[in-house]
């Protein structure tokens, strides 16, 4: 496949929606929840198609499996390709905004790429099926392209939790023919080559609540607060945070801050001011992210 051009960071309304995505490993229940607003927006992009090039020509060239696991915020909302693999699980799912005014369906499942050294890499997917798209089955060998959404946890048959990238995209395509590998084989035939994968199946979701969206608080290095780019005084912010804590007890919020000493500073300037007001409001769970240039209080 030709080298893909670099892809600019996601901007605009989608960027603001994706800012409220939480996928920290220490909170599996939060990571398992698919925030409905950005999820629906990604499905809309898949339904309508990208502007200009197809997904195959705008994939992030710096995307790697290890890289997205280590730094998901860097790739969130960008187009990526899974490694070629086999469908380990697939089934129809309910999804926000799909199946009411249109005839599309959403299927979700797990794609497993089987490395030569026996290593298994797992990808979660949500894909849009149009009328006429042929059904896919466990054992199909496919390629999946789409928008990276978040890192999701899945519990395997042994009770162990696995974290994997979730890709939201169009219907998968069969992998090109390879004389050594079939396009499709009964899943059991694939599992003979990968006993570790066989031990994982079937999987189940981590229990979680339905999340429409999360509160995102932006704090500048001078301690100025804002929601969606609109600046508020400390008293108004504290009231809103307390309302959120009462309405959604235990749900994580997001703190985005840009400090005087740079992105890596943890306990100075904006981040410290944000931590203090969140604690005062009674919000114990919050994901701290870097505030992009140009965002936050004016």
C-alpha positions as CSV (number, residue, x, y, z in Angstrom):
1,X,0.0,0.0,0.0
2,X,1.4,3.4,-0.9
3,X,2.6,5.6,2.0
4,X,-0.3,7.6,3.3
5,X,-0.1,11.4,3.8
6,X,0.0,12.9,7.2
7,X,-3.4,13.8,8.6
8,X,-4.1,17.0,10.4
9,X,-5.5,16.9,14.0
10,X,-9.2,16.7,14.3
11,X,-10.8,20.2,14.5
12,X,-14.1,21.9,15.3
13,X,-17.2,20.4,16.9
14,X,-15.9,16.8,16.6
15,X,-12.7,17.8,18.4
16,X,-14.7,19.3,21.3
17,X,-16.8,16.2,21.5
18,X,-13.8,13.9,21.5
19,X,-12.2,15.9,24.3
20,X,-14.8,14.3,26.6
21,X,-13.7,10.8,25.9
22,X,-12.2,8.8,28.8
23,X,-10.3,5.6,28.4
24,X,-7.9,5.4,31.3
25,X,-6.9,1.8,32.3
26,X,-7.5,2.4,36.0
27,X,-11.3,3.0,35.3
28,X,-12.5,0.1,33.2
29,X,-16.1,1.0,33.6
30,X,-15.5,4.5,32.3
31,X,-13.3,3.2,29.4
32,X,-16.0,0.7,28.4
33,X,-18.7,3.4,28.1
34,X,-19.0,4.7,24.5
35,X,-19.7,8.4,24.9
36,X,-22.8,8.8,22.6
37,X,-22.2,12.3,21.2
38,X,-18.8,11.7,19.7
39,X,-19.7,8.1,18.8
40,X,-22.7,9.3,16.9
41,X,-20.7,12.0,15.1
42,X,-18.1,9.4,13.9
43,X,-20.9,7.2,12.6
44,X,-22.3,10.2,10.7
45,X,-18.9,10.7,9.1
46,X,-18.8,7.0,8.1
47,X,-22.4,7.2,6.7
48,X,-21.8,10.3,4.6
49,X,-18.3,9.5,3.6
50,X,-15.1,11.7,4.0
51,X,-14.6,14.8,1.9
52,X,-12.2,14.2,-0.9
53,X,-10.0,11.1,-0.7
54,X,-11.4,7.8,0.6
55,X,-10.5,6.5,4.0
56,X,-7.7,4.4,2.4
57,X,-5.8,7.6,1.4
58,X,-6.1,9.7,4.5
59,X,-4.9,7.2,7.1
60,X,-2.5,8.6,9.7
61,X,0.9,7.4,8.6
62,X,2.4,7.6,12.1
63,X,-0.3,5.3,13.6
64,X,1.0,2.1,15.2
65,X,-0.8,-0.3,17.5
66,X,1.7,0.3,20.3
67,X,1.5,4.1,19.8
68,X,-2.2,4.4,20.1
69,X,-2.3,2.3,23.3
70,X,0.4,4.6,24.8
71,X,-1.1,7.9,23.6
72,X,-4.7,7.6,22.5
73,X,-5.4,11.4,22.7
74,X,-2.9,11.9,19.9
75,X,-4.8,9.8,17.4
76,X,-8.4,10.2,18.6
77,X,-10.7,10.9,15.7
78,X,-8.1,10.3,13.1
79,X,-8.4,7.7,10.3
80,X,-6.4,4.5,10.9
81,X,-6.1,1.0,9.5
82,X,-6.2,-2.2,11.5
83,X,-3.7,-4.9,10.8
84,X,-5.0,-7.5,8.5
85,X,-6.7,-10.1,10.6
86,X,-9.6,-12.5,11.2
87,X,-13.0,-11.7,12.7
88,X,-13.1,-13.5,16.1
89,X,-16.5,-12.1,17.1
90,X,-19.2,-10.1,15.3
91,X,-22.8,-9.2,16.0
92,X,-25.4,-6.5,15.4
93,X,-25.6,-3.7,17.9
94,X,-27.8,-0.8,18.8
95,X,-26.1,2.5,18.1
96,X,-27.2,6.2,18.6
97,X,-28.8,7.8,15.5
98,X,-28.6,4.6,13.4
99,X,-31.5,2.5,12.2
100,X,-34.3,5.1,12.7
101,X,-34.2,7.5,9.8
102,X,-32.0,5.3,7.6
103,X,-31.6,1.6,6.7
104,X,-28.1,1.3,8.0
105,X,-27.1,-1.2,10.7
106,X,-24.1,-1.3,13.1
107,X,-22.2,-4.4,13.8
108,X,-19.5,-4.7,16.5
109,X,-16.9,-7.3,17.4
110,X,-13.2,-8.1,17.6
111,X,-10.6,-8.5,15.0
112,X,-7.6,-10.6,15.8
113,X,-4.3,-10.2,13.9
114,X,-2.2,-13.3,14.2
115,X,1.5,-12.6,14.1
116,X,4.2,-15.0,12.8
117,X,5.7,-15.3,16.3
118,X,2.3,-16.3,17.7
119,X,1.6,-12.8,19.1
120,X,-2.1,-11.8,19.1
121,X,-3.2,-8.2,18.6
122,X,-6.9,-7.4,19.3
123,X,-8.9,-4.6,17.8
124,X,-12.5,-3.7,18.7
125,X,-14.7,-2.4,15.9
126,X,-18.0,-0.8,15.2
127,X,-18.8,-0.8,11.5
128,X,-21.7,0.5,9.4
129,X,-23.5,-2.0,7.2
130,X,-25.5,-0.6,4.2
131,X,-28.3,-2.4,2.5
132,X,-26.7,-4.9,0.1
133,X,-23.4,-5.4,2.0
134,X,-22.7,-9.1,2.4
135,X,-22.8,-10.4,5.9
136,X,-19.5,-11.3,7.6
137,X,-18.8,-14.2,9.9
138,X,-16.3,-15.3,12.4
139,X,-13.3,-16.6,10.5
140,X,-13.5,-14.1,7.7
141,X,-10.1,-12.5,7.0
142,X,-10.6,-8.8,6.4
143,X,-9.1,-5.3,6.5
144,X,-10.8,-2.6,8.5
145,X,-10.3,1.2,8.2
146,X,-12.0,3.9,10.1
147,X,-11.8,6.5,12.8
148,X,-10.0,5.7,16.0
149,X,-12.4,6.4,18.9
150,X,-10.9,5.1,22.2
151,X,-9.2,2.3,24.0
152,X,-11.8,-0.2,25.3
153,X,-11.5,-3.0,27.8
154,X,-13.0,-6.4,27.2
155,X,-13.2,-9.4,29.6
156,X,-12.3,-12.7,28.1
157,X,-13.6,-16.2,28.9
158,X,-10.9,-16.6,31.7
159,X,-12.0,-13.4,33.4
160,X,-8.9,-11.4,32.3
161,X,-9.3,-7.9,30.9
162,X,-7.7,-6.9,27.6
163,X,-7.5,-3.3,26.3
164,X,-7.7,-2.7,22.6
165,X,-8.2,0.2,20.1
166,X,-11.8,0.8,19.0
167,X,-12.2,1.7,15.3
168,X,-15.5,3.1,13.9
169,X,-15.7,2.6,10.2
170,X,-17.4,1.4,7.0
171,X,-18.1,-2.2,6.3
172,X,-14.9,-4.2,6.2
173,X,-13.4,-5.5,3.0
174,X,-12.0,-9.0,2.4
175,X,-8.2,-9.1,2.6
176,X,-6.4,-9.7,-0.8
177,X,-5.8,-13.3,-1.7
178,X,-2.8,-15.0,-0.2
179,X,-1.8,-18.5,-1.4
180,X,-0.9,-19.5,2.1
181,X,-4.0,-18.1,3.8
182,X,-7.7,-18.4,2.8
183,X,-10.0,-15.4,2.8
184,X,-12.3,-17.4,5.1
185,X,-12.0,-20.5,7.2
186,X,-14.2,-21.8,10.0
187,X,-13.1,-20.0,13.1
188,X,-12.1,-23.2,14.7
189,X,-9.5,-23.7,12.0
190,X,-7.9,-20.4,12.8
191,X,-8.1,-21.1,16.6
192,X,-6.0,-24.2,16.1
193,X,-3.1,-21.9,15.0
194,X,-3.8,-19.6,18.0
195,X,-4.7,-21.5,21.1
196,X,-4.2,-18.4,23.2
197,X,-7.0,-16.7,21.3
198,X,-9.2,-19.8,21.6
199,X,-8.9,-19.5,25.4
200,X,-10.1,-15.9,25.3
201,X,-13.4,-16.5,23.5
202,X,-16.2,-15.7,24.0
203,X,-15.6,-12.2,25.4
204,X,-18.0,-9.9,27.3
205,X,-18.2,-6.2,28.0
206,X,-17.1,-4.5,31.2
207,X,-20.2,-3.3,33.0
208,X,-20.7,0.4,32.5
209,X,-23.3,3.1,32.4
210,X,-24.7,4.9,29.3
211,X,-22.9,8.2,28.8
212,X,-24.2,10.8,26.5
213,X,-21.3,13.2,27.1
214,X,-19.0,14.3,29.9
215,X,-18.2,17.6,31.5
216,X,-15.0,19.2,30.2
217,X,-13.4,22.0,32.2
218,X,-10.7,24.1,30.5
219,X,-8.3,26.0,32.7
220,X,-5.6,28.4,31.6
221,X,-2.2,28.9,33.3
222,X,-3.7,32.0,35.0
223,X,-6.4,29.9,36.6
224,X,-9.2,31.2,34.3
225,X,-12.0,28.6,33.7
226,X,-14.1,27.9,30.7
227,X,-16.7,25.5,29.3
228,X,-16.8,25.1,25.5
229,X,-14.5,28.2,25.1
230,X,-16.8,30.4,27.2
231,X,-15.2,32.0,30.3
232,X,-17.0,31.7,33.7
233,X,-16.2,33.0,37.1
234,X,-15.1,30.6,39.8
235,X,-18.4,30.7,41.6
236,X,-20.4,29.8,38.5
237,X,-18.0,27.0,37.6
238,X,-18.2,25.6,41.1
239,X,-22.0,25.5,40.9
240,X,-21.9,23.7,37.6
241,X,-19.4,21.2,38.8
242,X,-21.5,20.4,41.9
243,X,-24.6,20.0,39.7
244,X,-22.7,17.5,37.6
245,X,-21.5,15.6,40.7
246,X,-25.1,15.4,41.9
247,X,-26.6,14.5,38.6
248,X,-24.0,11.9,37.6
249,X,-22.4,10.6,40.9
250,X,-19.2,8.8,40.3
251,X,-19.0,9.7,36.6
252,X,-15.6,11.0,35.4
253,X,-15.1,14.5,34.2
254,X,-12.2,15.9,32.0
255,X,-9.8,18.6,33.0
256,X,-7.8,20.2,30.2
257,X,-5.1,22.6,31.2
258,X,-2.1,24.4,29.7
259,X,0.5,25.4,32.2
260,X,3.1,28.1,32.2
261,X,5.8,25.5,32.4
262,X,4.5,23.5,29.5
263,X,2.5,20.4,28.8
264,X,4.3,18.1,31.2
265,X,3.8,20.2,34.2
266,X,1.4,18.5,36.6
267,X,1.1,20.6,39.7
268,X,1.3,24.2,38.8
269,X,-0.8,26.9,37.1
270,X,-4.0,25.7,35.4
271,X,-3.8,22.1,36.4
272,X,-3.4,22.8,40.1
273,X,-6.3,25.3,40.0
274,X,-8.4,22.7,38.1
275,X,-7.6,19.9,40.6
276,X,-8.5,22.1,43.5
277,X,-11.9,23.2,42.2
278,X,-12.9,19.7,41.1
279,X,-12.0,18.4,44.6
280,X,-14.0,21.2,46.2
281,X,-17.0,20.2,44.0
282,X,-16.8,16.6,45.1
283,X,-15.7,15.2,41.7
284,X,-13.1,12.5,42.5
285,X,-12.7,11.0,39.0
286,X,-11.2,13.3,36.4
287,X,-9.0,12.7,33.4
288,X,-6.3,15.4,33.1
289,X,-5.4,16.3,29.4
290,X,-3.4,18.9,27.7
291,X,-5.3,22.0,26.5
292,X,-4.6,22.6,22.8
293,X,-3.2,25.9,21.7
294,X,-6.0,28.3,21.0
295,X,-8.5,26.6,23.3
296,X,-9.7,27.6,26.7
297,X,-10.5,31.0,28.2
298,X,-10.0,34.0,25.9
